[in-house]
Amino acid sequence: MLKFKNLFTITTIVSASVLSASMPANASDFPRIPDSQLNVYPTYDGNDLELTVDEKGTHFALWSPGAQEAKVLLYTDGYNGSAYTELAMTLTDKGVWRVSLPEILYGKFYTFQVKFNGNWLKETPGAWAKAVGVNGKRAAIIDFAKTNPQGWEKDKYVTLENRTDAVIYEMHHRDFSVHQNSGIVNKGKFIAMLENGTLSANGEKTGIDHLKELGITHVHILPSYDYYTVDETRLIDRQYNWGYDPLNYNAPEGSYSTNPVDPATRVTEMKKMVQALHNAGIGVVMDVVYNHTGLGDDSNFSLTAPGYYYRHRPDGSYSDAAACGTETASDRKQVSDYIVNSVKYWMEEYHIDGFRFDLMAIHDTETMNRVYETLKAINPSTLVYGEGWTAGDSPLPVERRALKENVAKMNGISVFSDDLRDAVKGHYSKADDCGFASGKAGNEETLKIGIVAATKHPQVDYKKGNYSKFPYAANPTQIVNYVSCHDDMCLTDKLRKSMPDASEEVRQRVARLAQTIVFTSQGIPFMFAGEEIFRDKKGVHNTYKSPDDVNAIDWNLKKDNKEHFEYYKNLIAMRRNHPAFRMTTTEEVAKNVVFDKVKLENVVSYSIKNHANGDEWKEIKLIFNGNPSAVEVKVPKGEWKIVAEDAKLDQNGLGKTQGGDLMVAPYSAYIIVR
């Protein structure tokens, strides 16, 4: 039996309670088509599905091989009113139904409707809707050229020499700007990122200025496509959701726009957000959830090609590796093409720099390789990473899944390291469990696995690892290191729960140690928004629909915890300025990372040698002490510069030492260089 270690398991499980209410009361009323029939459907690889507008008029195309009839319904309103006309579609080759009108229908809305087994299914905006009315009920016909902000043609992707040069900051639109202390006017909106000069109530930089001050290279934004749970007609109710319940994959979420009724506004404002971040030198990673849909029988997939987009059990029910009841079938050609073409569309139309794949192991490695190669051809600096696990078993054979253990089969793809995550802070789902940084011994070898980014290293014994038992990464660029994210307890809450008797000062020391391990390890570092100012989420494990007073970042914490923020800022600057922390090959890591023999529990000591990766520092000695008391370690004698000591860090130096017997303070990193 497979063992699943999913950092987002609860995200998807709790979402299932939302989804179940939308399933048909009698699922047997919905057409069930055997997989044997679905697998031989003709597929279509053209780029004109859904809607095309040109000088000859407006053209509709719908892939629905099993339909008996299909039609387009046209509307003057995106939400209310009846269709003013219906257009019968004609079946052409490869399962595509078509109809055209000589008029250019900008400003109108439409839906498709198909007949299966003698019954007309519900209306749908189609699987490929790129603009939608409020709540995504109807697709919209807009002129995308007019949605481009001024200077859009000059907007550029953020370039990286190597993927390990990235520093990723995960954020949710509302969390980041909605607090009353944010100083931001357009709270919870895409265009919050356009506001420069914003300050907290006590005078600290917030918003995009804060990101620039912190020094990150990329924001990873939680789902920004049109999702199901938030009613865009009732935004006054201050609804909240993470967005892991996809509705329209290729249109932006309306609740993040200033006017969800106007389909062009959300498009323009999302582009403006990307442009503002690019102008600040910050790339945009989009969180995508192609592994399941927010609805089952009523999804846009089901209402156009029933059954085809999903995997099924032998009895015909939905397979459930996503723990939401609707596991998609990326191993089918039309689904694989859909995923590849969807991310390509977001990159080309919105200039998105990269993608994070939710429950990526539900997808097959072949599709993920196609995703990367397609995106790389557009933007060689693209980032593609995801969760290398599922939330349950799947009919997809294990060897074909985009698991972390299979990441070596996916050149250009990276996976999250749950090895380092849980070794550093304790088990993700056990709130009171401590890890290396918070005083629990026994995680030393797993910590080393994280330090070398799960690559083959002569001094690392994978048999002693907590999770992985072999070096699964082909090179360090395939690993994303982190200690917390939007899911489960954030680091502040985790430390408060697992160290109930410690002071806030001690917990901040532990947090700094934890992040120092992340940011000095090989691989790609990733952090959760607000932890640089010690934000919390009121102890709630999974805040996917918690109110703003739980999720919002209180920006007054930045001044209250200024020393903590400065440590994070200096840590990020040190990593970005020193390529020794950003090696790109297994051979480099094996040659230059040398672990010391340490007999002390909960202490790891190692060096990065040989001016690694062209670094100006010949040798970097890193000693991590996860104990509540100081420890004595031996360091070779010589002239060393101290860059981290006693929960303080400055790459320019905190002092000097001659080596020998040195004391390392409790819960801290000691870093010296020469």
ABEGO torsion letter per residue (X at the ends): XBBBBBAAAAAAAAAAAAAAAABBABAAABBBBBAAAAAABBBBABAABGBBBBAAEBBBBBBBAABABBBBBBBABAABEBBABBBBBBBBBGGBBBBBBABBABGBBBBBBBBBGGBBBBBBAEAABABBBBGGABBBBBBAAAABBBGAAABBBBBBABAAABBBBBBBAAAAAABAAAGBABBGBAAAAABBGBBBAAGBBBEAAAAAAAGBABBBBBBABBBAABBAAAAAAGBBBAGABBABAABBBAAABABAABAAAAAAAAAAAAAAAAAAGBBBBBBBBAABBABBAABAAAAABBGAABBBBAAGBBBAAAGAGBBBBAABAAAAAAAAAAAAAAAAAAGBABBBBBGAAABBAAAAAAAAAAAAAABAABBBBBBABBABBBABBAAABBBAAAAAABBGBBBBBAAAAAAAAEBAABAABBBAAAGBBGAAAAAAAAAAGGBBBAABBAAABAABABBABABAAABBBBABBABEBBAAAAAAAABAABBAAAAAAAAAAAAAAAAABBEBBBBBBGAAAGBBAGGBABAAABBAAAABBBAAAAAAAAAAAAAAAAAAAAAAABAAAABABAAAAAAABBBBBBABBGBBBBBBBGGBGGBABABBBBBBBABABBBBBBBBBEBBBBABBGGBBBAAEAEBBAEEBBBBBBGBBBBBBX
